[in-house]
């Protein structure tokens, strides 16, 4: 490649595809570099930095060009004059003699993402201030066992040591969780509390009429 114009069709399609892939917040710029002069010869989503074809590259680009090693460290954080935060990368284009003749720069505006990140972190922090315990049983039997164990944890003792009032409290917990809507759940509950079905239904009637 003697000059960028030799591959202009490919380069334009390439930067266009990158912008389409990452969306409107992704600016892709093709710079032509001639000695210490640089100008924009193609750009997609120029609204990100408010630039257009024909403009000179920014002074910041040249500062970065001389201070950074784009070959090993192509990605860096940028900031526009209006305070937008960009994740940027620069890929240097060379001719057959290893002379730098251009660069493709990607500037992805992450300002809105950072705002969203901060908002989400506040929500998560608020929600996790309390001890939240969630179970993920594999099947109905697993779910039954999970809530039965929760009953025991709620009362603080095994069913053999529970009073009637404590059993009523445990059964109320299970009823509120919808356990008795599950087919044959009463068999498992009766077995756990060592009570008859008649006693179970009597207790449930007492709970529901309370």
CNS distance restraints for C-alpha pairs under 8 A (distance, minus, plus):
assign (resid   1 and name CA) (resid   6 and name CA) 6.39 0.50 0.50
assign (resid   1 and name CA) (resid   7 and name CA) 7.36 0.50 0.50
assign (resid   1 and name CA) (resid  94 and name CA) 7.94 0.50 0.50
assign (resid   1 and name CA) (resid  95 and name CA) 5.25 0.50 0.50
assign (resid   1 and name CA) (resid  96 and name CA) 6.18 0.50 0.50
assign (resid   2 and name CA) (resid   6 and name CA) 7.04 0.50 0.50
assign (resid   2 and name CA) (resid  95 and name CA) 5.56 0.50 0.50
assign (resid   2 and name CA) (resid  96 and name CA) 6.87 0.50 0.50
assign (resid   3 and name CA) (resid   7 and name CA) 7.80 0.50 0.50
assign (resid   3 and name CA) (resid  95 and name CA) 6.89 0.50 0.50
assign (resid   3 and name CA) (resid 101 and name CA) 6.81 0.50 0.50
assign (resid   4 and name CA) (resid   8 and name CA) 5.94 0.50 0.50
assign (resid   4 and name CA) (resid  32 and name CA) 7.12 0.50 0.50
assign (resid   4 and name CA) (resid 101 and name CA) 7.15 0.50 0.50
assign (resid   4 and name CA) (resid 102 and name CA) 7.14 0.50 0.50
assign (resid   7 and name CA) (resid  11 and name CA) 6.13 0.50 0.50
assign (resid   8 and name CA) (resid  12 and name CA) 6.02 0.50 0.50
assign (resid   9 and name CA) (resid  13 and name CA) 6.34 0.50 0.50
assign (resid  10 and name CA) (resid  14 and name CA) 6.00 0.50 0.50
assign (resid  11 and name CA) (resid  15 and name CA) 6.23 0.50 0.50
assign (resid  11 and name CA) (resid  30 and name CA) 7.87 0.50 0.50
assign (resid  12 and name CA) (resid  16 and name CA) 6.07 0.50 0.50
assign (resid  12 and name CA) (resid  42 and name CA) 6.76 0.50 0.50
assign (resid  13 and name CA) (resid  17 and name CA) 6.12 0.50 0.50
assign (resid  14 and name CA) (resid  18 and name CA) 6.41 0.50 0.50
assign (resid  15 and name CA) (resid  19 and name CA) 6.28 0.50 0.50
assign (resid  15 and name CA) (resid  28 and name CA) 5.79 0.50 0.50
assign (resid  15 and name CA) (resid  29 and name CA) 7.26 0.50 0.50
assign (resid  15 and name CA) (resid  30 and name CA) 7.66 0.50 0.50
assign (resid  15 and name CA) (resid  43 and name CA) 7.59 0.50 0.50
assign (resid  15 and name CA) (resid  44 and name CA) 6.98 0.50 0.50
assign (resid  15 and name CA) (resid 104 and name CA) 7.97 0.50 0.50
assign (resid  16 and name CA) (resid  20 and name CA) 6.24 0.50 0.50
assign (resid  16 and name CA) (resid  28 and name CA) 7.69 0.50 0.50
assign (resid  16 and name CA) (resid  44 and name CA) 6.31 0.50 0.50
assign (resid  17 and name CA) (resid  21 and name CA) 5.99 0.50 0.50
assign (resid  18 and name CA) (resid  22 and name CA) 6.35 0.50 0.50
assign (resid  18 and name CA) (resid  28 and name CA) 7.22 0.50 0.50
assign (resid  19 and name CA) (resid  23 and name CA) 5.63 0.50 0.50
assign (resid  19 and name CA) (resid  24 and name CA) 6.89 0.50 0.50
assign (resid  19 and name CA) (resid  26 and name CA) 5.66 0.50 0.50
assign (resid  19 and name CA) (resid  27 and name CA) 6.46 0.50 0.50
assign (resid  19 and name CA) (resid  28 and name CA) 6.30 0.50 0.50
assign (resid  19 and name CA) (resid  44 and name CA) 6.37 0.50 0.50
assign (resid  19 and name CA) (resid  45 and name CA) 7.11 0.50 0.50
assign (resid  20 and name CA) (resid  24 and name CA) 7.52 0.50 0.50
assign (resid  22 and name CA) (resid  26 and name CA) 5.93 0.50 0.50
assign (resid  24 and name CA) (resid  45 and name CA) 6.07 0.50 0.50
assign (resid  25 and name CA) (resid  45 and name CA) 7.22 0.50 0.50
assign (resid  25 and name CA) (resid  48 and name CA) 6.52 0.50 0.50
assign (resid  25 and name CA) (resid 108 and name CA) 5.78 0.50 0.50
assign (resid  25 and name CA) (resid 109 and name CA) 5.31 0.50 0.50
assign (resid  25 and name CA) (resid 110 and name CA) 7.79 0.50 0.50
assign (resid  26 and name CA) (resid  45 and name CA) 6.51 0.50 0.50
assign (resid  26 and name CA) (resid  48 and name CA) 7.32 0.50 0.50
assign (resid  26 and name CA) (resid 106 and name CA) 6.90 0.50 0.50
assign (resid  26 and name CA) (resid 107 and name CA) 5.78 0.50 0.50
assign (resid  26 and name CA) (resid 108 and name CA) 4.35 0.50 0.50
assign (resid  26 and name CA) (resid 109 and name CA) 6.38 0.50 0.50
assign (resid  27 and name CA) (resid  43 and name CA) 7.26 0.50 0.50
assign (resid  27 and name CA) (resid  44 and name CA) 5.57 0.50 0.50
assign (resid  27 and name CA) (resid  45 and name CA) 4.73 0.50 0.50
assign (resid  27 and name CA) (resid  46 and name CA) 5.88 0.50 0.50
assign (resid  27 and name CA) (resid  47 and name CA) 7.78 0.50 0.50
assign (resid  27 and name CA) (resid  48 and name CA) 6.05 0.50 0.50
assign (resid  27 and name CA) (resid  49 and name CA) 7.80 0.50 0.50
assign (resid  27 and name CA) (resid 106 and name CA) 5.75 0.50 0.50
assign (resid  27 and name CA) (resid 107 and name CA) 5.01 0.50 0.50
assign (resid  27 and name CA) (resid 108 and name CA) 6.16 0.50 0.50
assign (resid  28 and name CA) (resid  43 and name CA) 5.70 0.50 0.50
assign (resid  28 and name CA) (resid  44 and name CA) 5.23 0.50 0.50
assign (resid  28 and name CA) (resid  45 and name CA) 6.89 0.50 0.50
assign (resid  28 and name CA) (resid  46 and name CA) 7.75 0.50 0.50
assign (resid  28 and name CA) (resid 104 and name CA) 7.03 0.50 0.50
assign (resid  28 and name CA) (resid 105 and name CA) 5.72 0.50 0.50
assign (resid  28 and name CA) (resid 106 and name CA) 4.58 0.50 0.50
assign (resid  28 and name CA) (resid 107 and name CA) 6.38 0.50 0.50
assign (resid  29 and name CA) (resid  40 and name CA) 6.86 0.50 0.50
assign (resid  29 and name CA) (resid  41 and name CA) 7.96 0.50 0.50
assign (resid  29 and name CA) (resid  42 and name CA) 6.03 0.50 0.50
assign (resid  29 and name CA) (resid  43 and name CA) 4.45 0.50 0.50
assign (resid  29 and name CA) (resid  44 and name CA) 6.54 0.50 0.50
assign (resid  29 and name CA) (resid 104 and name CA) 5.60 0.50 0.50
assign (resid  29 and name CA) (resid 105 and name CA) 5.06 0.50 0.50
assign (resid  29 and name CA) (resid 106 and name CA) 6.42 0.50 0.50
assign (resid  30 and name CA) (resid  40 and name CA) 5.90 0.50 0.50
assign (resid  30 and name CA) (resid  41 and name CA) 5.87 0.50 0.50
assign (resid  30 and name CA) (resid  42 and name CA) 5.09 0.50 0.50
assign (resid  30 and name CA) (resid  43 and name CA) 6.13 0.50 0.50
assign (resid  30 and name CA) (resid 102 and name CA) 7.21 0.50 0.50
assign (resid  30 and name CA) (resid 103 and name CA) 5.91 0.50 0.50
assign (resid  30 and name CA) (resid 104 and name CA) 4.69 0.50 0.50
assign (resid  30 and name CA) (resid 105 and name CA) 6.54 0.50 0.50
assign (resid  31 and name CA) (resid  38 and name CA) 6.36 0.50 0.50
assign (resid  31 and name CA) (resid  39 and name CA) 5.54 0.50 0.50
assign (resid  31 and name CA) (resid  40 and name CA) 4.60 0.50 0.50
assign (resid  31 and name CA) (resid  41 and name CA) 5.95 0.50 0.50
assign (resid  31 and name CA) (resid  42 and name CA) 7.33 0.50 0.50
assign (resid  31 and name CA) (resid  57 and name CA) 7.26 0.50 0.50
assign (resid  31 and name CA) (resid 102 and name CA) 5.22 0.50 0.50
assign (resid  31 and name CA) (resid 103 and name CA) 5.09 0.50 0.50
assign (resid  31 and name CA) (resid 104 and name CA) 6.27 0.50 0.50
assign (resid  31 and name CA) (resid 105 and name CA) 7.71 0.50 0.50
assign (resid  32 and name CA) (resid  38 and name CA) 5.47 0.50 0.50
assign (resid  32 and name CA) (resid  39 and name CA) 5.49 0.50 0.50
assign (resid  32 and name CA) (resid  40 and name CA) 6.31 0.50 0.50
assign (resid  32 and name CA) (resid  41 and name CA) 6.43 0.50 0.50
assign (resid  32 and name CA) (resid 101 and name CA) 6.03 0.50 0.50
assign (resid  32 and name CA) (resid 102 and name CA) 4.33 0.50 0.50
assign (resid  32 and name CA) (resid 103 and name CA) 6.73 0.50 0.50
assign (resid  33 and name CA) (resid  37 and name CA) 5.81 0.50 0.50
assign (resid  33 and name CA) (resid  38 and name CA) 4.39 0.50 0.50
assign (resid  33 and name CA) (resid  39 and name CA) 6.84 0.50 0.50
assign (resid  33 and name CA) (resid 100 and name CA) 6.84 0.50 0.50
assign (resid  33 and name CA) (resid 101 and name CA) 4.74 0.50 0.50
assign (resid  33 and name CA) (resid 102 and name CA) 4.68 0.50 0.50
assign (resid  33 and name CA) (resid 103 and name CA) 7.45 0.50 0.50
assign (resid  34 and name CA) (resid  38 and name CA) 6.19 0.50 0.50
assign (resid  34 and name CA) (resid 100 and name CA) 7.91 0.50 0.50
assign (resid  34 and name CA) (resid 101 and name CA) 6.04 0.50 0.50
assign (resid  34 and name CA) (resid 102 and name CA) 7.87 0.50 0.50
assign (resid  37 and name CA) (resid  56 and name CA) 8.00 0.50 0.50
assign (resid  38 and name CA) (resid  56 and name CA) 5.89 0.50 0.50
assign (resid  38 and name CA) (resid  57 and name CA) 5.56 0.50 0.50
assign (resid  39 and name CA) (resid  53 and name CA) 7.92 0.50 0.50
assign (resid  39 and name CA) (resid  54 and name CA) 6.12 0.50 0.50
assign (resid  39 and name CA) (resid  55 and name CA) 5.68 0.50 0.50
assign (resid  39 and name CA) (resid  56 and name CA) 4.16 0.50 0.50
assign (resid  39 and name CA) (resid  57 and name CA) 5.15 0.50 0.50
assign (resid  40 and name CA) (resid  52 and name CA) 7.18 0.50 0.50
assign (resid  40 and name CA) (resid  53 and name CA) 5.14 0.50 0.50
assign (resid  40 and name CA) (resid  54 and name CA) 5.35 0.50 0.50
assign (resid  40 and name CA) (resid  55 and name CA) 5.63 0.50 0.50
assign (resid  40 and name CA) (resid  56 and name CA) 6.14 0.50 0.50
assign (resid  40 and name CA) (resid  57 and name CA) 6.32 0.50 0.50
assign (resid  41 and name CA) (resid  53 and name CA) 5.24 0.50 0.50
assign (resid  41 and name CA) (resid  54 and name CA) 6.02 0.50 0.50
assign (resid  42 and name CA) (resid  52 and name CA) 7.84 0.50 0.50
assign (resid  42 and name CA) (resid  53 and name CA) 5.60 0.50 0.50
assign (resid  43 and name CA) (resid  52 and name CA) 6.53 0.50 0.50
assign (resid  43 and name CA) (resid  53 and name CA) 6.35 0.50 0.50
assign (resid  46 and name CA) (resid  50 and name CA) 5.42 0.50 0.50
assign (resid  46 and name CA) (resid  51 and name CA) 5.18 0.50 0.50
assign (resid  46 and name CA) (resid  52 and name CA) 5.96 0.50 0.50
assign (resid  47 and name CA) (resid  51 and name CA) 6.69 0.50 0.50
assign (resid  48 and name CA) (resid 107 and name CA) 7.83 0.50 0.50
assign (resid  48 and name CA) (resid 109 and name CA) 6.93 0.50 0.50
assign (resid  49 and name CA) (resid  80 and name CA) 6.65 0.50 0.50
assign (resid  51 and name CA) (resid  55 and name CA) 7.01 0.50 0.50
assign (resid  57 and name CA) (resid  61 and name CA) 6.42 0.50 0.50
assign (resid  57 and name CA) (resid  62 and name CA) 7.66 0.50 0.50
assign (resid  58 and name CA) (resid  62 and name CA) 6.90 0.50 0.50
assign (resid  59 and name CA) (resid  63 and name CA) 6.24 0.50 0.50
assign (resid  60 and name CA) (resid  64 and name CA) 6.09 0.50 0.50
assign (resid  61 and name CA) (resid  65 and name CA) 5.86 0.50 0.50
assign (resid  62 and name CA) (resid  66 and name CA) 6.14 0.50 0.50
assign (resid  63 and name CA) (resid  67 and name CA) 6.06 0.50 0.50
assign (resid  64 and name CA) (resid  68 and name CA) 5.37 0.50 0.50
assign (resid  65 and name CA) (resid  69 and name CA) 7.69 0.50 0.50
assign (resid  65 and name CA) (resid  70 and name CA) 7.63 0.50 0.50
assign (resid  68 and name CA) (resid  73 and name CA) 7.40 0.50 0.50
assign (resid  69 and name CA) (resid  73 and name CA) 5.70 0.50 0.50
assign (resid  69 and name CA) (resid  74 and name CA) 7.19 0.50 0.50
assign (resid  70 and name CA) (resid  74 and name CA) 4.32 0.50 0.50
assign (resid  70 and name CA) (resid  75 and name CA) 7.78 0.50 0.50
assign (resid  70 and name CA) (resid  90 and name CA) 6.23 0.50 0.50
assign (resid  70 and name CA) (resid  91 and name CA) 6.65 0.50 0.50
assign (resid  70 and name CA) (resid  92 and name CA) 7.07 0.50 0.50
assign (resid  71 and name CA) (resid  91 and name CA) 7.39 0.50 0.50
assign (resid  71 and name CA) (resid  92 and name CA) 7.45 0.50 0.50
assign (resid  74 and name CA) (resid  89 and name CA) 5.00 0.50 0.50
assign (resid  74 and name CA) (resid  90 and name CA) 5.31 0.50 0.50
assign (resid  74 and name CA) (resid  91 and name CA) 6.61 0.50 0.50
assign (resid  75 and name CA) (resid  87 and name CA) 7.15 0.50 0.50
assign (resid  75 and name CA) (resid  88 and name CA) 5.61 0.50 0.50
assign (resid  75 and name CA) (resid  89 and name CA) 4.24 0.50 0.50
assign (resid  75 and name CA) (resid  90 and name CA) 6.93 0.50 0.50
assign (resid  76 and name CA) (resid  87 and name CA) 6.02 0.50 0.50
assign (resid  76 and name CA) (resid  88 and name CA) 5.32 0.50 0.50
assign (resid  76 and name CA) (resid  89 and name CA) 6.18 0.50 0.50
assign (resid  77 and name CA) (resid  85 and name CA) 7.30 0.50 0.50
assign (resid  77 and name CA) (resid  86 and name CA) 5.78 0.50 0.50
assign (resid  77 and name CA) (resid  87 and name CA) 4.76 0.50 0.50
assign (resid  77 and name CA) (resid  88 and name CA) 5.86 0.50 0.50
assign (resid  78 and name CA) (resid  85 and name CA) 6.02 0.50 0.50
assign (resid  78 and name CA) (resid  86 and name CA) 4.81 0.50 0.50
assign (resid  78 and name CA) (resid  87 and name CA) 6.06 0.50 0.50
assign (resid  78 and name CA) (resid  88 and name CA) 6.26 0.50 0.50
assign (resid  79 and name CA) (resid  83 and name CA) 5.88 0.50 0.50
assign (resid  79 and name CA) (resid  84 and name CA) 5.58 0.50 0.50
assign (resid  79 and name CA) (resid  85 and name CA) 4.74 0.50 0.50
assign (resid  79 and name CA) (resid  86 and name CA) 5.75 0.50 0.50
assign (resid  80 and name CA) (resid  84 and name CA) 5.21 0.50 0.50
assign (resid  80 and name CA) (resid  85 and name CA) 6.74 0.50 0.50
assign (resid  80 and name CA) (resid  86 and name CA) 7.62 0.50 0.50
assign (resid  84 and name CA) (resid 109 and name CA) 6.76 0.50 0.50
assign (resid  84 and name CA) (resid 110 and name CA) 7.77 0.50 0.50
assign (resid  84 and name CA) (resid 111 and name CA) 5.73 0.50 0.50
assign (resid  85 and name CA) (resid 109 and name CA) 5.84 0.50 0.50
assign (resid  85 and name CA) (resid 110 and name CA) 5.81 0.50 0.50
assign (resid  85 and name CA) (resid 111 and name CA) 5.18 0.50 0.50
assign (resid  86 and name CA) (resid 107 and name CA) 5.72 0.50 0.50
assign (resid  86 and name CA) (resid 108 and name CA) 5.17 0.50 0.50
assign (resid  86 and name CA) (resid 109 and name CA) 4.49 0.50 0.50
assign (resid  86 and name CA) (resid 110 and name CA) 5.75 0.50 0.50
assign (resid  86 and name CA) (resid 111 and name CA) 7.29 0.50 0.50
assign (resid  87 and name CA) (resid 106 and name CA) 7.94 0.50 0.50
assign (resid  87 and name CA) (resid 107 and name CA) 5.74 0.50 0.50
assign (resid  87 and name CA) (resid 108 and name CA) 5.12 0.50 0.50
assign (resid  87 and name CA) (resid 109 and name CA) 6.58 0.50 0.50
assign (resid  87 and name CA) (resid 110 and name CA) 6.91 0.50 0.50
assign (resid  88 and name CA) (resid 105 and name CA) 6.95 0.50 0.50
assign (resid  88 and name CA) (resid 106 and name CA) 5.33 0.50 0.50
assign (resid  88 and name CA) (resid 107 and name CA) 4.39 0.50 0.50
assign (resid  88 and name CA) (resid 108 and name CA) 6.22 0.50 0.50
assign (resid  89 and name CA) (resid 105 and name CA) 5.59 0.50 0.50
assign (resid  89 and name CA) (resid 106 and name CA) 5.24 0.50 0.50
assign (resid  89 and name CA) (resid 107 and name CA) 6.79 0.50 0.50
assign (resid  90 and name CA) (resid 103 and name CA) 6.46 0.50 0.50
assign (resid  90 and name CA) (resid 104 and name CA) 5.75 0.50 0.50
assign (resid  90 and name CA) (resid 105 and name CA) 4.46 0.50 0.50
assign (resid  90 and name CA) (resid 106 and name CA) 6.58 0.50 0.50
assign (resid  91 and name CA) (resid 103 and name CA) 5.42 0.50 0.50
assign (resid  91 and name CA) (resid 104 and name CA) 5.18 0.50 0.50
assign (resid  91 and name CA) (resid 105 and name CA) 6.40 0.50 0.50
assign (resid  92 and name CA) (resid 100 and name CA) 6.78 0.50 0.50
assign (resid  92 and name CA) (resid 101 and name CA) 7.99 0.50 0.50
assign (resid  92 and name CA) (resid 102 and name CA) 6.13 0.50 0.50
assign (resid  92 and name CA) (resid 103 and name CA) 4.40 0.50 0.50
assign (resid  92 and name CA) (resid 104 and name CA) 6.63 0.50 0.50
assign (resid  93 and name CA) (resid 100 and name CA) 5.85 0.50 0.50
assign (resid  93 and name CA) (resid 101 and name CA) 5.91 0.50 0.50
assign (resid  93 and name CA) (resid 102 and name CA) 4.89 0.50 0.50
assign (resid  93 and name CA) (resid 103 and name CA) 5.21 0.50 0.50
assign (resid  93 and name CA) (resid 104 and name CA) 7.54 0.50 0.50
assign (resid  94 and name CA) (resid  98 and name CA) 5.15 0.50 0.50
assign (resid  94 and name CA) (resid  99 and name CA) 5.19 0.50 0.50
assign (resid  94 and name CA) (resid 100 and name CA) 4.40 0.50 0.50
assign (resid  94 and name CA) (resid 101 and name CA) 5.44 0.50 0.50
assign (resid  94 and name CA) (resid 102 and name CA) 6.86 0.50 0.50
assign (resid  95 and name CA) (resid  99 and name CA) 5.47 0.50 0.50
assign (resid  95 and name CA) (resid 100 and name CA) 6.60 0.50 0.50
assign (resid  95 and name CA) (resid 101 and name CA) 6.48 0.50 0.50
assign (resid 110 and name CA) (resid 114 and name CA) 6.17 0.50 0.50
assign (resid 111 and name CA) (resid 115 and name CA) 6.43 0.50 0.50
assign (resid 112 and name CA) (resid 116 and name CA) 6.17 0.50 0.50
assign (resid 113 and name CA) (resid 117 and name CA) 5.94 0.50 0.50
assign (resid 114 and name CA) (resid 118 and name CA) 6.16 0.50 0.50
assign (resid 115 and name CA) (resid 119 and name CA) 6.31 0.50 0.50
assign (resid 116 and name CA) (resid 120 and name CA) 6.07 0.50 0.50
assign (resid 117 and name CA) (resid 121 and name CA) 6.09 0.50 0.50
assign (resid 118 and name CA) (resid 122 and name CA) 6.30 0.50 0.50
assign (resid 119 and name CA) (resid 123 and name CA) 6.42 0.50 0.50
assign (resid 120 and name CA) (resid 124 and name CA) 6.06 0.50 0.50
assign (resid 121 and name CA) (resid 125 and name CA) 5.93 0.50 0.50
assign (resid 122 and name CA) (resid 126 and name CA) 6.13 0.50 0.50
assign (resid 123 and name CA) (resid 127 and name CA) 6.15 0.50 0.50
assign (resid 124 and name CA) (resid 128 and name CA) 5.95 0.50 0.50
assign (resid 125 and name CA) (resid 129 and name CA) 6.10 0.50 0.50
assign (resid 126 and name CA) (resid 130 and name CA) 7.99 0.50 0.50
assign (resid 128 and name CA) (resid 132 and name CA) 6.94 0.50 0.50
assign (resid 135 and name CA) (resid 146 and name CA) 7.28 0.50 0.50
assign (resid 136 and name CA) (resid 143 and name CA) 7.84 0.50 0.50
assign (resid 137 and name CA) (resid 142 and name CA) 5.04 0.50 0.50
assign (resid 137 and name CA) (resid 143 and name CA) 5.11 0.50 0.50
assign (resid 137 and name CA) (resid 146 and name CA) 7.26 0.50 0.50
assign (resid 138 and name CA) (resid 142 and name CA) 5.94 0.50 0.50
assign (resid 138 and name CA) (resid 143 and name CA) 7.39 0.50 0.50
assign (resid 139 and name CA) (resid 143 and name CA) 6.23 0.50 0.50
assign (resid 140 and name CA) (resid 144 and name CA) 6.18 0.50 0.50
assign (resid 141 and name CA) (resid 145 and name CA) 6.25 0.50 0.50
assign (resid 142 and name CA) (resid 146 and name CA) 6.08 0.50 0.50
assign (resid 143 and name CA) (resid 147 and name CA) 6.35 0.50 0.50
assign (resid 144 and name CA) (resid 148 and name CA) 6.15 0.50 0.50
assign (resid 144 and name CA) (resid 179 and name CA) 7.18 0.50 0.50
assign (resid 144 and name CA) (resid 185 and name CA) 7.68 0.50 0.50
assign (resid 145 and name CA) (resid 149 and name CA) 6.15 0.50 0.50
assign (resid 146 and name CA) (resid 150 and name CA) 6.31 0.50 0.50
assign (resid 147 and name CA) (resid 151 and name CA) 6.22 0.50 0.50
assign (resid 147 and name CA) (resid 174 and name CA) 6.96 0.50 0.50
assign (resid 148 and name CA) (resid 152 and name CA) 6.60 0.50 0.50
assign (resid 148 and name CA) (resid 174 and name CA) 7.63 0.50 0.50
assign (resid 148 and name CA) (resid 189 and name CA) 7.93 0.50 0.50
assign (resid 149 and name CA) (resid 153 and name CA) 6.30 0.50 0.50
assign (resid 150 and name CA) (resid 154 and name CA) 5.97 0.50 0.50
assign (resid 151 and name CA) (resid 155 and name CA) 6.28 0.50 0.50
assign (resid 151 and name CA) (resid 170 and name CA) 5.31 0.50 0.50
assign (resid 151 and name CA) (resid 171 and name CA) 7.98 0.50 0.50
assign (resid 151 and name CA) (resid 173 and name CA) 7.05 0.50 0.50
assign (resid 151 and name CA) (resid 174 and name CA) 7.50 0.50 0.50
assign (resid 152 and name CA) (resid 156 and name CA) 5.69 0.50 0.50
assign (resid 152 and name CA) (resid 157 and name CA) 5.76 0.50 0.50
assign (resid 152 and name CA) (resid 158 and name CA) 5.77 0.50 0.50
assign (resid 152 and name CA) (resid 159 and name CA) 7.21 0.50 0.50
assign (resid 152 and name CA) (resid 170 and name CA) 7.63 0.50 0.50
assign (resid 153 and name CA) (resid 157 and name CA) 7.10 0.50 0.50
assign (resid 154 and name CA) (resid 170 and name CA) 7.42 0.50 0.50
assign (resid 155 and name CA) (resid 162 and name CA) 7.98 0.50 0.50
assign (resid 155 and name CA) (resid 166 and name CA) 6.63 0.50 0.50
assign (resid 155 and name CA) (resid 169 and name CA) 7.89 0.50 0.50
assign (resid 155 and name CA) (resid 170 and name CA) 6.96 0.50 0.50
assign (resid 157 and name CA) (resid 161 and name CA) 6.35 0.50 0.50
assign (resid 157 and name CA) (resid 162 and name CA) 6.68 0.50 0.50
assign (resid 158 and name CA) (resid 162 and name CA) 6.62 0.50 0.50
assign (resid 159 and name CA) (resid 167 and name CA) 7.23 0.50 0.50
assign (resid 159 and name CA) (resid 192 and name CA) 7.25 0.50 0.50
assign (resid 159 and name CA) (resid 193 and name CA) 5.46 0.50 0.50
assign (resid 159 and name CA) (resid 194 and name CA) 7.92 0.50 0.50
assign (resid 160 and name CA) (resid 193 and name CA) 7.25 0.50 0.50
assign (resid 160 and name CA) (resid 194 and name CA) 7.89 0.50 0.50
assign (resid 162 and name CA) (resid 166 and name CA) 5.53 0.50 0.50
assign (resid 162 and name CA) (resid 167 and name CA) 6.06 0.50 0.50
assign (resid 163 and name CA) (resid 167 and name CA) 6.21 0.50 0.50
assign (resid 164 and name CA) (resid 168 and name CA) 6.13 0.50 0.50
assign (resid 165 and name CA) (resid 169 and name CA) 6.24 0.50 0.50
assign (resid 166 and name CA) (resid 170 and name CA) 6.22 0.50 0.50
assign (resid 167 and name CA) (resid 171 and name CA) 6.04 0.50 0.50
assign (resid 167 and name CA) (resid 193 and name CA) 7.76 0.50 0.50
assign (resid 168 and name CA) (resid 172 and name CA) 6.00 0.50 0.50
assign (resid 168 and name CA) (resid 203 and name CA) 6.47 0.50 0.50
assign (resid 168 and name CA) (resid 204 and name CA) 7.85 0.50 0.50
assign (resid 168 and name CA) (resid 207 and name CA) 6.91 0.50 0.50
assign (resid 169 and name CA) (resid 173 and name CA) 6.35 0.50 0.50
assign (resid 170 and name CA) (resid 174 and name CA) 6.46 0.50 0.50
assign (resid 171 and name CA) (resid 175 and name CA) 6.03 0.50 0.50
assign (resid 171 and name CA) (resid 203 and name CA) 7.91 0.50 0.50
assign (resid 171 and name CA) (resid 204 and name CA) 7.26 0.50 0.50
assign (resid 172 and name CA) (resid 176 and name CA) 6.11 0.50 0.50
assign (resid 172 and name CA) (resid 204 and name CA) 7.53 0.50 0.50
assign (resid 172 and name CA) (resid 207 and name CA) 6.43 0.50 0.50
assign (resid 173 and name CA) (resid 177 and name CA) 6.41 0.50 0.50
assign (resid 174 and name CA) (resid 178 and name CA) 6.52 0.50 0.50
assign (resid 174 and name CA) (resid 179 and name CA) 5.59 0.50 0.50
assign (resid 174 and name CA) (resid 180 and name CA) 7.50 0.50 0.50
assign (resid 175 and name CA) (resid 179 and name CA) 5.82 0.50 0.50
assign (resid 175 and name CA) (resid 180 and name CA) 6.18 0.50 0.50
assign (resid 178 and name CA) (resid 182 and name CA) 7.60 0.50 0.50
assign (resid 179 and name CA) (resid 185 and name CA) 6.70 0.50 0.50
assign (resid 180 and name CA) (resid 185 and name CA) 5.79 0.50 0.50
assign (resid 180 and name CA) (resid 186 and name CA) 6.53 0.50 0.50
assign (resid 181 and name CA) (resid 185 and name CA) 7.63 0.50 0.50
assign (resid 184 and name CA) (resid 188 and name CA) 7.31 0.50 0.50
assign (resid 185 and name CA) (resid 189 and name CA) 6.35 0.50 0.50
assign (resid 186 and name CA) (resid 190 and name CA) 5.93 0.50 0.50
assign (resid 186 and name CA) (resid 197 and name CA) 7.26 0.50 0.50
assign (resid 186 and name CA) (resid 200 and name CA) 7.84 0.50 0.50
assign (resid 187 and name CA) (resid 191 and name CA) 6.18 0.50 0.50
assign (resid 187 and name CA) (resid 197 and name CA) 7.69 0.50 0.50
assign (resid 188 and name CA) (resid 192 and name CA) 6.17 0.50 0.50
assign (resid 189 and name CA) (resid 193 and name CA) 6.16 0.50 0.50
assign (resid 190 and name CA) (resid 194 and name CA) 5.49 0.50 0.50
assign (resid 190 and name CA) (resid 195 and name CA) 5.02 0.50 0.50
assign (resid 190 and name CA) (resid 196 and name CA) 5.99 0.50 0.50
assign (resid 190 and name CA) (resid 197 and name CA) 6.41 0.50 0.50
assign (resid 190 and name CA) (resid 200 and name CA) 6.82 0.50 0.50
assign (resid 191 and name CA) (resid 195 and name CA) 6.78 0.50 0.50
assign (resid 195 and name CA) (resid 199 and name CA) 6.16 0.50 0.50
assign (resid 195 and name CA) (resid 200 and name CA) 6.67 0.50 0.50
assign (resid 196 and name CA) (resid 200 and name CA) 6.23 0.50 0.50
assign (resid 197 and name CA) (resid 201 and name CA) 6.12 0.50 0.50
assign (resid 198 and name CA) (resid 202 and name CA) 6.12 0.50 0.50
assign (resid 199 and name CA) (resid 203 and name CA) 6.07 0.50 0.50
assign (resid 200 and name CA) (resid 204 and name CA) 6.15 0.50 0.50
assign (resid 201 and name CA) (resid 205 and name CA) 6.03 0.50 0.50
assign (resid 202 and name CA) (resid 206 and name CA) 6.24 0.50 0.50
assign (resid 203 and name CA) (resid 207 and name CA) 6.17 0.50 0.50
assign (resid 204 and name CA) (resid 208 and name CA) 6.04 0.50 0.50
assign (resid 205 and name CA) (resid 209 and name CA) 5.99 0.50 0.50
assign (resid 206 and name CA) (resid 210 and name CA) 6.11 0.50 0.50
